[in-house]
Amino acid sequence: MSTPAVAVVTGSNKGIGFAIVRALCKQFTGDVYLTARDVERGKAAVAKLQEEGLKPLFHQLDINDLQSIRALRDFLKEKYGGLNVLVNNAGIAFKVEDTTPFQVQAEVTMKTNFFATRNICNELLPLIKPQGRVVNVSSVVSVRALPKCSQDLQEKFHSNTITEEELVKLMEKFVEDAKKGVHEKEGWPNTAYGVSKIGVTVLSRIQARMLNETRKGDGILLNACCPGWVRTDMAGPRATKSPDEGAETPVYLALLPPGANGPHGQFVSDKTVQPW
């Protein structure tokens, strides 16, 4: 018996992640794992999809907990010998009217959206099988926040040679500057979410470059994407897209056909490569 293909979607018990799992259950040939920090919520989400006649599987995953990430890694390695599709969807955003001090928003948002996503990638990218697909859910907010950065920061974020270590230092500096109340003076925009998603987009570019260097013949495609403005707990009820519509671009990238040579290392919105 050959091992079935396997797809994992982080933060998928509701919203866009839930819609991505639903679409993958219909279109992906293999096992699809819905993951959630909270086991009860995760299992309830799986039951909901089972009522629709779909067959997702569940695995607990808290992306802010390295042990939880490693437990998933070991499970995938043992049961499937690797991973075919990884969609890094989990993320957070403070509401516009939230009164939490900016320095706290900066630290919490960066911890989840950038550093936890990076931890997932560090643990799971080595498991990606040839012809695998990796989708990092970023946001158009990263594209909008970029021109609001100082010229110096913009050059660094546009660089084709920036290293992961350099990017990590920049993300840490943003949090430190926010804590000191000097982030705007230091050339940062006034959006913790925007800067965290700049981090995700640039990280994706770096990861794609590394894959080209270390696994050239494996045909792995890795991209960042914007699902659009989607009606979720995060974006609110006024957003223009339904979760199923928001899932379209991430799913398109997750299911790029075998042998496709792109997009890779790109920022994709509405299934179209956008300039970075």
N, C-alpha and C positions, 0 to 999 in steps of 0.2 A: 504493500500500500504506500503510495507516495503521500507525502505530507501536504495537506491543503494549504493554499495561499492564505495569508492572514493580513488583515488591516486593523489598525488601532486609531481611534479618535480620542484625543484628550478633552476633558471637560465637556462631556457629551450627554449629560442627563437632561439638558434643556437647551432652548435657543438654537443657535446655528449648529452647534455640535450635534445635537439631537437630530436635526434635519439632515446633516451630513451622514450620520449613521443610517438613517432611514433610506437615503438615496443609495448608499453603498450596499445595503442589504438587497436592494433591487437590481443593482448593476454590476457588483463585484463578484467574481467567481471565487468564493472562498469564505473563510470565517471573518466576521466583523465584530470587533470588540468595542462596546460602549463602556467608557470609563467614567468614574466619578469619585470625588473625595469621600462622599457620604454613601455607604453601602446601601442603606435603605432607599435613598433617592435614586441611586443607580438601578437597583433592582425594579423599582416602580417604573422607571423609564423603559427598561427592557420589557416589562409586562405590557406596557402601553403599545409598544411596537409589535409584540407577539399577538395582540388583539387585532392588529392589521394584517396578520398572516406572515409577518417577517420573523427572521430567526437570529437576532443579534445575540451575542454572548456578553457576559459582564466580567470586568476585572476592576478591582479597586485601584485607584490611582490618585494620589495627592501630589501634584507636581512640585509643591513646596517642600516635600519630604523626600530626601534622597533615598531613604530606606524603602519607601513605597515605590519609587522609580526603579530601584534595583530589584525589588521583588517581581515587578512586571518584566523587567529585562530577563531575569533568570527563568521565569515561567515561559516566556516566548522562545528562549534559547532551547529549553528542554523539550517543549511540546512541538515546536514548529521548526527548530533549527535556524531561526531568524525571523525576519519581518519583511513583508512586501510593500505595505503602504503605511505611512505614518502621517497623520494630520494633527499638527500641533495647534489645537483650537483654543485650549484653556487660556483665559485671560480675565483681567478685571479692569473696570473703569469707575472712577468716582463720578457721581452725577454733578452736573454744572452747579446746582444749588447746594451741594454738600459743603458743610462748614468746617470739615476737618482741615486743620492747618496744612498749608501747601507742603511744608517739609515732610509731614507724615504721609501725605498723598504720594509725594515723590518716591519715598522709600518703599512704601507698600506696593505701589504700581510697578516700580522697577523690579522689585524682588520677584513678583509673579510673572509679569509679562516678558521680561528679558532674562533674568538670571535663572528662573525655574525652567523656562523654555530651553535655555542653553544647557542646563543640566540634563534634561530629557534627551536632547540631541547628543550630548557627550556619551550617554549610556546606550542609546538605541541606534544611532547612526551606524556604529560598527556592525549591527545585526542586519542592516538592510541588504537584501539579496540582490543579485544582478537583475537589471530591469526594474528595480524598486522605484517607488515614488515617494517623495517627501514634500509636504505642503505646510509651510509656516504661515498661519493666519495673522497677517499684519493689518494695516488699515490705511485708507487714503489720508487719514490724519497725519501719518508719517510724512507723506508727500507735501502736505500743507504746512507742516511744522518745519520742514527742512529750510525753506527760504527765510524763515524767521530766526534761524541760527546766525551767528556771526560768520563773516566770510571765512575765517580760519576753520571754524567747525564744519562749515559746508564743504570746504575742500577735503577735510579729513573723511567726512561721510561719503563723499563722491569718489574717493580714491579707489583705484583698482588694486592697490597693493596693501591697503590697511590690513593689519593682522587681527586675529581674535583677541589677543592680549591687549592691543592698543584700543580696540573697541570696548573691551571690559573696563579698562582704565577710564575711558571717556564716560561711560555709564555711571561708574562709581563717582566720578568727579561731579556729574550733574546732581547726584543725591547729596554729596557733601556741600556743594554750592547752595543747594536748596535749603539745607539745614542751617547754613550760615546766613541765609537771606540775601545771597549775592548772585543768585543764578542768572538774573537778567543782566547784571553788570558784567558777568562773565560770558555773555553772548548766547545764553540759552533762551528758548521761547518759554512762555508762561503756561506750558501744558505738560504735565507729567505723563499723561497717556501718550501724547504725540512723541515725546522723546523716547519713551519705552518702545514704541512701535518703529521709530527710526532705528533703534537698536536691533529689532527683529528683522527689519528689511536688510540692513547692512550685514547682520550675522548670516542671513540667507545667502547673500552674495559671496561672502567669505567661504561658507560651507560648500557652495557649488564649485568654487575655485579649488578648494582642497580635494573634493571628489575628483575633479579633472586631473589633479596631480597624482592622487594616490590610487584611484580606481578607474583609470581612464577607459578601459575596455568594457566596463560593467553596465554601461547604459543607464545608470541611475540619474533620474531627473529630480532636482530640488528647486523649489520656487517659493517666493513670498506672494501673498495675494491679499486683496481687499474684497471681502464679501459684499460690500456696499452698506448702505444705511438700512439696518434690518430691525424689524419690530421684535425686540427682546427686552428682558428685564433691564439689560444694560443701556440700550439706546432709547427705550421708551415706546409708547404706542403711536407716536406721530411719524415714525420712520416709514420710508417709502416701500421697502421690500418685506415680503413675508420671509420667515426663516427658510422655507423651502427654496425661495428665490435666492436668498443669501448663500445657500449651500451650493448653488450651481457652479460658481468658479472654483471653489476648493475641490469639488467632486470631479470637475473637468480635469484639473491638474493631477488629482489622485489616480485618474484612470487614463492618462495619456497612453496610447497604444504601445505595445512592445516594439522596440526598434525606432521609436520616435527620437529625433535628436534635439528636440526643444519643445517648448521653452525650457531653459535651464539657467538658474541664477538670476531670474528676472522678477520684476514686480508686476503682477497680473491683476487686472480688474475687468469685470465683464468679459472674461475669457480672452482679453486682449493685453498684450505686453505694453506696459506704460513706461514712459521715460522716467529714469530716476535721477 
